[in-house]
Amino acid sequence: MGIEAAVSQLRRGDLDALSTLIARYQNRLYRYLLRLVRQPAEAEDLFQQTWLRVAEKIQSYDPSRNFDAWLFTLARNLAFDHFRRIRSQSLDHVVGEESEGDAMVSRLANSDAGPFDRLLAHERATRLATAIENLPVTYREVLSLRFEEEMKLEEIAIVLSAPLSTVKSRLRRSLEQLREMLDAGSAEVRE
């Protein structure tokens, strides 16, 4: 069953369609939430809250709009509500320590490569994950939506409720900061 059909069934009150949607978006949505909140338990809670919100708000969804953008907007709003409620720190605060979620993301390596290639890939993935985690949440978020969720810039603008120019600017700045961090790390290794 396609996304449109499942959404249509859910709008008619068929909660079985919710299972179809959850299965289809499970990995993408959880990964996005984990990137935002950095804690697996918090990401799981927000994941469940997002689907409860979908069930509650599905009647307000406009079928002519992009469902992915609507779903990720709901998840984002819940995550930012969580930040405001739980954390006293700024949303742009950078945390230097690696969390359990960071370790899980950095373990992604190609198993077809030889031991040396796997070691290099793991080192690169660890450096990249660390650099990404040291970015402000607004930059982590735009990178995650663009490169992990493969959303178009227009879809990201919908999720963020921001003008397209802001999305482009955040993406450019996040890539610049990421490049600077990685270049600084490479310079430290060479010295």
Backbone hydrogen bonds in HBPLUS format (Angstrom, degrees):
<---DONOR---> <-ACCEPTOR-->    atom                        ^
c    i                          cat <-CA-CA->   ^        H-A-AA   ^      H-
h    n   atom  resd res      DA  || num        DHA   H-A  angle D-A-AA Bond
n    s   type  num  typ     dist DA aas  dist angle  dist       angle   num
A0006-ALA N   A0002-GLY O   2.98 MM   4  6.22 161.1  2.02 150.3 155.8     1
A0007-VAL N   A0003-ILE O   2.84 MM   4  6.03 164.4  1.86 158.7 163.1     2
A0008-SER N   A0004-GLU O   2.89 MM   4  6.00 158.1  1.93 144.7 151.4     3
A0009-GLN N   A0005-ALA O   2.89 MM   4  6.13 157.6  1.94 148.3 154.1     4
A0010-LEU N   A0006-ALA O   2.89 MM   4  6.09 160.2  1.93 148.9 154.6     5
A0011-ARG N   A0007-VAL O   2.88 MM   4  6.12 153.7  1.95 149.4 156.5     6
A0012-ARG N   A0008-SER O   3.16 MM   4  6.44 132.6  2.39 136.2 148.3     7
A0012-ARG N   A0009-GLN O   3.02 MM   3  5.07 130.9  2.27  96.0 109.8     8
A0014-ASP N   A0009-GLN O   3.08 MM   5  5.45 162.8  2.11 146.1 140.7     9
A0013-GLY N   A0010-LEU O   2.91 MM   3  5.05 157.8  1.96 106.0 112.6    10
A0017-ALA N   A0014-ASP O   3.19 MM   3  5.90 150.0  2.29 115.4 121.8    11
A0018-LEU N   A0015-LEU O   3.04 MM   3  5.18 138.9  2.22  98.5 109.9    12
A0019-SER N   A0016-ASP O   3.09 MM   3  5.43 128.3  2.37 103.6 115.2    13
A0021-LEU N   A0017-ALA O   3.08 MM   4  6.43 158.5  2.13 150.5 155.7    14
A0022-ILE N   A0018-LEU O   2.83 MM   4  6.07 162.4  1.86 154.9 160.1    15
A0023-ALA N   A0019-SER O   2.97 MM   4  6.11 164.9  2.00 148.3 152.2    16
A0024-ARG N   A0020-THR O   3.07 MM   4  6.26 152.8  2.14 143.0 150.6    17
A0025-TYR N   A0021-LEU O   2.97 MM   4  6.15 154.0  2.03 153.3 159.4    18
A0026-GLN N   A0022-ILE O   2.78 MM   4  5.35 121.1  2.13 149.2 159.9    19
A0029-LEU N   A0025-TYR O   2.89 MM   4  5.74 171.0  1.90 164.9 168.0    20
A0030-TYR N   A0026-GLN O   3.12 MM   4  6.05 162.4  2.15 146.0 151.5    21
A0031-ARG N   A0027-ASN O   2.96 MM   4  5.96 163.0  1.99 147.1 152.5    22
A0032-TYR N   A0028-ARG O   3.01 MM   4  6.19 157.2  2.06 146.3 152.6    23
A0033-LEU N   A0029-LEU O   2.99 MM   4  6.24 165.9  2.01 152.3 155.5    24
A0034-LEU N   A0030-TYR O   2.80 MM   4  6.00 156.0  1.86 153.3 160.7    25
A0035-ARG N   A0031-ARG O   2.95 MM   4  6.18 150.4  2.04 145.0 152.5    26
A0036-LEU N   A0032-TYR O   3.15 MM   4  6.51 144.7  2.28 142.1 151.6    27
A0036-LEU N   A0033-LEU O   3.11 MM   3  5.06 120.1  2.48  91.7 106.6    28
A0037-VAL N   A0033-LEU O   2.91 MM   4  6.16 174.0  1.92 164.5 162.9    29
A0038-ARG N   A0034-LEU O   2.80 MM   4  4.99 145.3  1.92 133.0 141.7    30
A0043-ALA N   A0039-GLN O   2.89 MM   4  6.10 160.5  1.93 159.8 166.4    31
A0044-GLU N   A0040-PRO O   2.89 MM   4  6.08 156.0  1.95 149.5 155.5    32
A0045-ASP N   A0041-ALA O   3.04 MM   4  6.29 159.8  2.08 146.0 151.1    33
A0046-LEU N   A0042-GLU O   2.94 MM   4  6.16 164.1  1.97 151.5 155.8    34
A0047-PHE N   A0043-ALA O   2.81 MM   4  5.95 146.0  1.92 143.2 153.4    35
A0048-GLN N   A0044-GLU O   3.01 MM   4  6.30 160.6  2.05 151.2 154.6    36
A0049-GLN N   A0045-ASP O   2.90 MM   4  6.17 161.3  1.93 150.1 156.1    37
A0050-THR N   A0046-LEU O   2.82 MM   4  5.93 147.5  1.92 142.5 151.0    38
A0051-TRP N   A0047-PHE O   3.25 MM   4  6.62 154.8  2.32 145.8 150.8    39
A0052-LEU N   A0048-GLN O   3.02 MM   4  6.35 149.4  2.12 148.1 157.3    40
A0053-ARG N   A0049-GLN O   2.88 MM   4  6.10 154.8  1.94 146.6 153.7    41
A0054-VAL N   A0050-THR O   2.82 MM   4  6.15 147.2  1.93 144.5 154.4    42
A0055-ALA N   A0051-TRP O   3.05 MM   4  6.26 162.5  2.08 142.7 146.1    43
A0056-GLU N   A0052-LEU O   2.98 MM   4  6.27 150.7  2.06 144.0 152.6    44
A0057-LYS N   A0053-ARG O   2.78 MM   4  5.86 157.5  1.83 153.9 159.5    45
A0058-ILE N   A0054-VAL O   2.87 MM   4  5.43 119.0  2.25 150.7 157.4    46
A0060-SER N   A0057-LYS O   2.82 MM   3  5.45 145.2  1.94 119.7 129.8    47
A0061-TYR N   A0058-ILE O   3.15 MM   3  5.18 152.7  2.23 100.3 108.7    48
A0065-ARG N   A0062-ASP O   2.83 MM   3  5.59 166.3  1.85 129.5 134.1    49
A0070-TRP N   A0066-ASN O   3.18 MM   4  6.45 157.5  2.23 146.1 152.6    50
A0071-LEU N   A0067-PHE O   2.81 MM   4  6.01 167.5  1.82 161.9 164.6    51
A0072-PHE N   A0068-ASP O   2.92 MM   4  6.10 172.1  1.92 158.6 160.6    52
A0073-THR N   A0069-ALA O   2.95 MM   4  5.98 142.2  2.09 139.3 149.6    53
A0074-LEU N   A0070-TRP O   3.06 MM   4  6.37 156.6  2.11 148.2 153.5    54
A0075-ALA N   A0071-LEU O   3.03 MM   4  6.38 163.1  2.06 151.4 155.9    55
A0076-ARG N   A0072-PHE O   2.84 MM   4  5.94 158.0  1.89 142.2 148.7    56
A0077-ASN N   A0073-THR O   2.90 MM   4  6.07 165.5  1.92 152.6 156.2    57
A0078-LEU N   A0074-LEU O   3.05 MM   4  6.30 159.1  2.09 150.1 155.5    58
A0079-ALA N   A0075-ALA O   2.93 MM   4  6.18 156.5  1.99 149.1 156.0    59
A0080-PHE N   A0076-ARG O   2.87 MM   4  6.14 161.8  1.91 157.4 161.7    60
A0081-ASP N   A0077-ASN O   2.90 MM   4  6.05 149.5  2.00 143.8 152.7    61
A0082-HIS N   A0078-LEU O   2.91 MM   4  6.09 151.1  1.99 142.6 150.7    62
A0083-PHE N   A0079-ALA O   2.91 MM   4  6.29 151.9  1.99 145.4 152.9    63
A0084-ARG N   A0080-PHE O   3.02 MM   4  6.24 161.6  2.05 145.3 149.5    64
A0085-ARG N   A0081-ASP O   2.94 MM   4  6.12 152.2  2.02 147.3 155.2    65
A0086-ILE N   A0082-HIS O   2.81 MM   4  5.80 170.8  1.82 158.9 161.4    66
A0087-ARG N   A0083-PHE O   2.95 MM   4  5.18 143.2  2.09 128.5 140.2    67
A0093-HIS N   A0090-SER O   3.11 MM   3  5.14 164.2  2.13 106.6 110.0    68
A0103-ALA N   A0099-SER O   3.20 MM   4  6.54 157.7  2.25 150.0 155.2    69
A0104-MET N   A0100-GLU O   3.14 MM   4  6.45 152.6  2.22 145.3 152.3    70
A0105-VAL N   A0101-GLY O   3.07 MM   4  6.33 160.0  2.11 148.8 153.4    71
A0106-SER N   A0102-ASP O   2.92 MM   4  6.11 155.9  1.98 151.6 158.6    72
A0107-ARG N   A0104-MET O   3.35 MM   3  5.42 155.2  2.42 100.3 107.4    73
A0118-ARG N   A0114-GLY O   2.83 MM   4  6.02 156.4  1.88 157.8 165.5    74
A0119-LEU N   A0115-PRO O   2.93 MM   4  6.11 153.3  2.00 144.6 151.8    75
A0120-LEU N   A0116-PHE O   2.95 MM   4  6.27 161.6  1.99 152.2 156.5    76
A0121-ALA N   A0117-ASP O   2.85 MM   4  6.01 161.8  1.89 147.9 153.6    77
A0122-HIS N   A0118-ARG O   2.80 MM   4  5.93 154.6  1.87 145.5 152.9    78
A0123-GLU N   A0119-LEU O   2.89 MM   4  6.12 157.4  1.94 147.3 153.6    79
A0124-ARG N   A0120-LEU O   2.88 MM   4  6.14 163.6  1.91 153.8 157.8    80
A0125-ALA N   A0121-ALA O   2.85 MM   4  5.99 162.6  1.88 148.2 153.6    81
A0126-THR N   A0122-HIS O   2.84 MM   4  5.98 155.0  1.90 147.8 154.7    82
A0127-ARG N   A0123-GLU O   2.94 MM   4  6.17 161.8  1.97 148.8 153.6    83
A0128-LEU N   A0124-ARG O   2.84 MM   4  6.03 163.3  1.86 153.2 158.2    84
A0129-ALA N   A0125-ALA O   2.81 MM   4  5.92 164.2  1.84 147.7 152.7    85
A0130-THR N   A0126-THR O   2.91 MM   4  6.01 159.3  1.95 147.4 153.2    86
A0131-ALA N   A0127-ARG O   2.92 MM   4  6.10 159.6  1.96 146.3 152.2    87
A0132-ILE N   A0128-LEU O   2.85 MM   4  6.07 163.3  1.87 154.6 159.2    88
A0133-GLU N   A0129-ALA O   2.92 MM   4  6.05 159.8  1.96 146.4 152.2    89
A0134-ASN N   A0130-THR O   3.09 MM   4  6.29 127.7  2.37 138.4 151.3    90
A0134-ASN N   A0131-ALA O   3.15 MM   3  5.17 137.9  2.34  96.0 107.9    91
A0135-LEU N   A0132-ILE O   3.03 MM   3  5.34 162.5  2.07 110.8 116.0    92
A0139-TYR N   A0136-PRO O   2.96 MM   3  5.48 132.3  2.19 113.2 125.3    93
A0140-ARG N   A0136-PRO O   3.00 MM   4  6.33 162.8  2.03 156.0 161.7    94
A0141-GLU N   A0137-VAL O   2.88 MM   4  5.89 160.4  1.92 148.1 153.4    95
A0142-VAL N   A0138-THR O   3.38 MM   4  6.46 161.1  2.42 132.1 136.2    96
A0143-LEU N   A0139-TYR O   3.06 MM   4  6.24 162.0  2.10 151.5 156.5    97
A0144-SER N   A0140-ARG O   2.88 MM   4  6.04 159.7  1.93 150.8 156.7    98
A0145-LEU N   A0141-GLU O   2.97 MM   4  6.20 167.6  1.98 156.2 158.8    99
A0146-ARG N   A0142-VAL O   3.03 MM   4  6.07 157.2  2.08 142.5 149.0   100
A0147-PHE N   A0143-LEU O   2.86 MM   4  5.82 170.7  1.87 154.6 157.6   101
A0148-GLU N   A0144-SER O   2.97 MM   4  4.99 139.0  2.14 122.5 135.1   102
A0149-GLU N   A0144-SER O   2.96 MM   5  6.36 151.7  2.04 159.7 166.3   103
A0151-MET N   A0145-LEU O   2.96 MM   6  5.77 170.9  1.97 157.3 156.4   104
A0155-GLU N   A0152-LYS O   3.02 MM   3  5.22 121.5  2.37 101.0 115.5   105
A0156-ILE N   A0152-LYS O   3.00 MM   4  6.37 156.3  2.06 154.2 161.4   106
A0157-ALA N   A0153-LEU O   2.97 MM   4  6.22 152.6  2.04 145.6 153.0   107
A0158-ILE N   A0154-GLU O   3.20 MM   4  6.52 145.6  2.33 137.3 145.4   108
A0159-VAL N   A0155-GLU O   2.98 MM   4  6.35 162.9  2.01 152.6 156.6   109
A0160-LEU N   A0156-ILE O   2.85 MM   4  6.05 165.5  1.87 158.4 161.8   110
A0161-SER N   A0157-ALA O   2.92 MM   4  5.67 115.1  2.35 131.2 146.0   111
A0162-ALA N   A0157-ALA O   3.02 MM   5  5.06 157.0  2.07 142.2 148.5   112
A0161-SER N   A0158-ILE O   3.17 MM   3  4.97 144.2  2.31  95.3 105.9   113
A0166-THR N   A0163-PRO O   2.99 MM   3  5.30 127.7  2.28 104.1 117.3   114
A0167-VAL N   A0163-PRO O   3.19 MM   4  6.63 155.0  2.26 150.8 157.7   115
A0168-LYS N   A0164-LEU O   2.96 MM   4  6.25 164.6  1.98 155.2 158.9   116
A0169-SER N   A0165-SER O   2.95 MM   4  6.07 155.6  2.01 140.3 147.5   117
A0170-ARG N   A0166-THR O   2.84 MM   4  6.04 164.3  1.86 152.6 156.5   118
A0171-LEU N   A0167-VAL O   2.91 MM   4  6.06 160.0  1.95 151.0 156.8   119
A0172-ARG N   A0168-LYS O   2.93 MM   4  6.11 163.3  1.96 148.6 153.3   120
A0173-ARG N   A0169-SER O   2.87 MM   4  6.07 168.1  1.88 153.9 157.5   121
A0174-SER N   A0170-ARG O   2.82 MM   4  5.88 157.3  1.87 146.0 152.9   122
A0175-LEU N   A0171-LEU O   2.99 MM   4  6.16 159.7  2.03 148.6 153.7   123
A0176-GLU N   A0172-ARG O   2.93 MM   4  6.17 153.4  2.00 147.1 155.1   124
A0177-GLN N   A0173-ARG O   2.87 MM   4  6.10 166.8  1.89 153.7 156.6   125
A0178-LEU N   A0174-SER O   2.90 MM   4  5.99 157.2  1.95 144.8 151.9   126
A0179-ARG N   A0175-LEU O   2.88 MM   4  6.01 159.8  1.92 145.1 150.5   127
A0180-GLU N   A0176-GLU O   2.92 MM   4  6.18 159.4  1.96 150.5 156.2   128
A0181-MET N   A0177-GLN O   2.92 MM   4  6.16 161.0  1.95 150.7 155.5   129
A0182-LEU N   A0178-LEU O   2.94 MM   4  6.17 163.3  1.97 153.3 157.8   130
A0183-ASP N   A0179-ARG O   2.81 MM   4  5.95 159.1  1.85 151.1 157.5   131
A0184-ALA N   A0180-GLU O   2.87 MM   4  6.00 156.4  1.93 147.1 153.7   132
A0185-GLY N   A0181-MET O   2.95 MM   4  6.16 152.3  2.03 143.6 151.3   133
A0186-SER N   A0182-LEU O   2.93 MM   4  6.17 148.3  2.03 144.1 152.6   134
A0187-ALA N   A0183-ASP O   2.96 MM   4  6.19 152.6  2.04 146.4 153.6   135
A0188-GLU N   A0184-ALA O   3.06 MM   4  6.33 150.8  2.15 143.8 151.1   136
A0189-VAL N   A0185-GLY O   3.17 MM   4  6.41 151.5  2.25 141.2 148.1   137
A0190-ARG N   A0186-SER O   3.10 MM   4  6.35 152.8  2.18 147.5 154.1   138
A0191-GLU N   A0187-ALA O   3.18 MM   4  6.32 143.1  2.33 143.6 152.3   139
